[in-house]
Amino acid sequence: MYGTERPNVFRKMFPEESWPDQEEGIEEKMKKREIEREKSRKRGNAEWKPELNEKDLVKTQPISNAVRGITSKFLHLFQRPYRISEVLSHSDYELRDDQGKVRGEFNKKQLKQYKQDLYTQTEELEMLEGT
């Protein structure tokens, strides 16, 4: 019992020649996972360049209000779409609402491209075709 080698059932069923080389398998797995991580990493909006009259969302800091029963973590992080009225520098923009009132000057990091969903696009097309 003590000092003797334990019987290995798997060695009797599978000879050592048929065992895969584990070190090569580990390196292949690591390389495969590295490629998967590279594919799924966050890309950001570095290539996105806002243009004049383009609709964009503005990042805000929501504030809780206990009296009204509002919790900031349940509020939207980005506010409604505004139009870019002026390009101040390569990363600063002036935004206006639909009535033409200036919303403010914002950095590109505070903006997010507004993407209309399919429902609103088809609705707008029907309105245009109807007139």
Secondary structure, 3 states (H helix, E strand, C coil): CCCCCCCCHHHHHCCHHHCCCHHHHHHHHHHHHHHHHHHHCCCCCCCCCCCCCCEEEEECCCCCECCCCECHHHCCCEEEEEEEEEECCCCEEEEECCCCCEEEEEEHHHEEECCCCHHHHHHHHHHHHHC
